[in-house]
Amino acid sequence: MIAIVTILFAFPLGFFLRSHLAANVAYAVAYLWAFVFQGVYLTRMWVGGDDSAFPKDPDTMPVGYGLVCCAIFGVGFGLVALGHRVASRRHSKAPAHA
């Protein structure tokens, strides 16, 4: 879920929003919504007996899950920055209409 949100929204937000800060905040809000939704979904699955996302032992910390989520979050900010850079280069190369 968070990977899909990152792929669908990060680059376009960086490309279409002029403010880099606004693009980062918009991406963070979209990512965090998806993260909460995904967390609730995976927790419900875990309570039902599925231990593919989280360890079976509730005292064990799911470090791998946290690292993957942080990596996806970072990649998203990189895509926002790339979209912003592509848009700024495209606008600077466009001929001025008088």
C-alpha positions, 0 to 999 in steps of 0.5 A, a space after each residue: 500500500 505505501 509503495 503504491 502511494 509512493 509510486 503514484 503520488 511522489 513524483 507527480 507532487 514534486 512535478 506539479 507543485 511549485 513549492 518543494 515544501 508543499 510537495 513534501 508535506 503533501 507526500 508525507 500526508 498521503 504516505 502517512 495515511 497509507 501507512 496507518 491504513 496498512 498498519 491496521 490491515 496488517 494488524 488485523 491479519 496478524 490477530 487472525 493468525 497470519 504472521 507473514 508481516 509480523 513475527 508470531 511472538 508479540 514481544 519480538 520487534 518487527 525491525 525488518 518491517 520498520 526498515 522497509 517502511 523507512 526506506 520507502 518513505 525516503 525513496 518517496 522524498 527522493 522522487 518528490 525532489 526528482 519531480 521538482 528538479 525535472 519541472 524546474 528544468 523544464 520551466 527554465 528551458 521553455 521559451 518565454 511568450 511575450 
